[in-house]
Every structure is written in structure tokens, then in C-alpha cells.
Amino acid sequence: MKKLQDIILSHGTVLGKDILKVDSFLNHQIKPNLIKEMGEEFAEHFKDKNINKILTVESSGIAPAVITGLILDCDVVFARKQKSLTTDDNTYSSTCYSYTKEEMKRLIVSKDFLHEDENVLLIDDFLANGQAAKAMVAICKQAGANVAGFGIVIEKSYQDGRKILDDMGIDVYSLARISHMDGKDIEFID
């Protein structure tokens, strides 16, 4: 998605070697027209997969997931990163390491919202080392749901995430694929 690549170059900030800060349009502030285009791209790519549920992780995946769900006319559920007072023990869960938070996170989804035989599209903001992706797939497996595909806003293709999902046989569609990132230099795979 050329527009997303341009916004990453103009508004993204590379921190160190592996962190891309996209707070001004995705992770803190949201640009609604850009999010709408992302949802349209995901919906177009996965339109023939009979998607009837979308799963994302709070919080940055919610906006593109909701727009995609609106277009595909299906519900969106997000995995919580921490249990709240209203969360009971009737949940699916999996853990993953958060590179940006530098800690293990437990992802939780209520069994009321993810069911056997659903065709689930996974959507997330980043794909890097694949840890959150593996946790989302594990939650779907616990539910007996089918992972129909994985939509990624920004993929760091030089890390192992895509290989992990490819090895699982999952259709991965990334809107921006970064092949190299160092200092202020970002290169994309077209």
C-alpha cells in the first residue's frame, strides 16, 4: 500500500535498529481515512475466505480490524492483554513476549466470543518476530476455529514472523513490508 509506505517514511520514527514508532497515525493517534483504506485493502484481499469473525489484539489492531469487519459484515473480537474485573475464567489464553514492552503478555479471549468452526481473520498492527501472531493462532486452535488468514499493517520482513506463519500454512497479507530498517533509513519490499 503505497500511501501507507509514504506515511511511514514521512511520519514514522526509527528508534534503534528494530523499533518503528508510528504513534502519529496508528498506535496513539489514528488517521481515520488511512485506517478506512487499510480496512478496504484487507477486506478486498480476504473477501473470498468466508470470514465470519475477526480477531485482533488490543489496542493498535482494533481500528483496522473494526473497519475490515464493517466491510466484511462480521464481528470483531480483541484479545485483552490483562484480565479485568469483568473477565471471568471462561477464557482462551496464550502468552507471548512483547518486544516493545520487554515483558511477557498473556492474551485473553472470552469463550463467549470465539467459537468452533468459525472462519477467523487475524489482524494486527505489526508482524516482527511472530510471537503475538503465534499466540493469536493458539487461541483460535483452543476454540476449534479456523484461521482463514492474517492481515498485517506493517511487517518487518527481515524478522522471523512471516516464516512462522508461512510454515503454518496461513495466508499472510501485509500492507507495508519493510525489508531493512536502520537509523532513519527504511526500505520496503514492493
N, C-alpha and C positions, 0 to 999 in steps of 0.2 A: 504494500500500500504506500505509494509514493508520498502522499500527503503526510502520513504518519512518519515516514523517514525524514521528511523535511522538518517537521516539528521536533523530532528527536534532535536533529542537528542544530536547530535554532534555539530550542528551549531546554534540552536535556543537559545535564552536567555529569561528566565522568569523574567519579571520586575514586582515586587509586586506579587499580587495574581492572577490577571486576564489578564495581558498583556504578549503576547508571541512575541518577536522580531525575525523576520525571514528575516531581511534585506539582509543577505549574500546569499540567494538563491531564494527569491520570491518578496520581497517588495522594494528592492533598486537595488540589483544586481540579475541577473537571471542566473540560471544554465540551459542552453538550453536542454541538454539531459534529465534532470529531468522534465522540462516542457513538452517535447515531450512525455515522459511516462505518465504524467498526462493526456494529451490530448487523448492518446490512451486508457487509462482507462475509461475516460468519454465517449468517442465515443463507446467503446465496451458495456458499461452499457446501454446507451440510443439508441443503433443502431436500435431498433425496434419501436421507438416512432415517426417516420416520422418527425424528426426535420427539419425545413426549415429556422430557424433563431436562433441565439444565442444572448442573452442579458447579458451584464456584466456591472460592474461599473468601471470607471477609478480609479486608474490606475493598481492596482495589479491583477485584474482579467483578464486583456486584454491578457496577454501571454498564459495562459492555454485555454482561450476561442478561440483565433486565431488558435491554434494547433487543438483543437477539431473541429472547423469549417472547417479547411483544410481536416481533415479526413472524416467528415460527409458531406462535399461538400455543405456548406451553408454559408451565410453571417453572419458576426458578427457585432453587434452594441453595443456601450458602452454608458451608461448614464454618462453625464457630471455632474460634481459637482458644476460647476459655468457657468453662461452664458458668452459667448464670444461676440466679436463684430460681428461675422458672424452668431450668433444664432438669428433667428427671433422669433416671438411669436407663430409660428405654432408648438407647442411642447406639449408633455405629461410631467407631472411633479408630483413629490411626495416628501415629506420631511421625513428625518429620523435623529435620533441623532447619531453622531459619538462619540463613547466612547473614542477612542484614540485621537481625536482632541478636544473633550469636547465641541462640538457645534452642532447646527442643520445644516444639509446639505440638499440642495434642489437638487434632481436628475432630470435631464432634458434629454429627448429623442425627437428628431425631428419626427414629424408625417410622414415625408417622408420615414423613415426607419423602422417603426414598423406598421404592418397592421392587420386589421381584419382577422380572420380565419388563421393566421399563427400559426404554432406549434413551440413554443419558449422554448428553453432550457436556463435556467438561470445558470450562473456560477459566483462564487465569491471566493475570497481567504479565507475568514473566515466566519463561522457561529457561532455567540455567542448569543446575546440577540434577534436576528431576526429582528432588526429594518431596516437594509438595505434590507433584504430579503422581508419584507412586502412592502417596497417602490417599489421594482422591480416588485412584483406581482401587486401592484396597477397600475403601469404604463402599464403593459400588459392588465389589465382589462379595463383601459381607451381606449386602442387601439382596444379592442374586440378580442385580441389574446388569444390563449390557452397556459397556462403554462404546458408544457409537462413533466417537471422535473427540478430538481435543483442540480447542481454539485458543491460540496464544496471541496476546497483543504484541509482546516483544520477546524474541528468542535470542539468547546468547548461543549461537550455533557452535562456538568453539568450546563449549562445555558439554557434558555428557547427557543432558536431559533428553534431547531428541533421540539419541541412540537407545536409551532406556525404553522410551515409548515405541519406537520402531521395532525393537526386539519383542515387545508385547503385541505387535500387530495392530497398533492403534493409528488411525488416520490423524495426522497432526497437520494443522493449518495455522501458520504464523503470519501475522500481518506485517511484521518487520523482523528480518533475520539479520542479526549483527554477526559478521564474520571475524571482526577484530575491534578491540576497544582498548585504547591506552592513552592516558593523558586526555587531551582534547580530541584525539583522533578516533573517529568511529567509521568503520567500513561496513557496508551491507552486502548481503547476497541478494541478487535480483531474482 
